[in-house]
Amino acid sequence: MLEALCAGVPVTAADRDGMSDWLPSEWLYKPEDASDIVRCIKHVIDDKAFAQKKCLDLAGKIPEPEEFGMDFERALGRLSGGRHE
């Protein structure tokens, strides 16, 4: 998903597993709801200017690899009760 956004390619996804943390609500669909998947894809296709701008905005919020790695290490530490630090 992150690679696609950086390349300017919009991403649609089920509204679960943290996708709502990254993607605009217009790009999220209800899991297992075919009509909502169609709505979501149509929105991206019909509003290409919004999609392109949103990709660039989102790509600018993606942390650098080192920062992402440190955040991941901290999260692992919290999940393991501090044993991973």
Secondary structure, DSSP 8 states (H G I E B T S, - for coil): -HHHHHTT----EES-TTHHHHS-GGGEE-TT-HHHHHHHHHHHHHTHHHHHHHHHHHHTTS--HHHHHHHHHHHHHHHTTTTT-
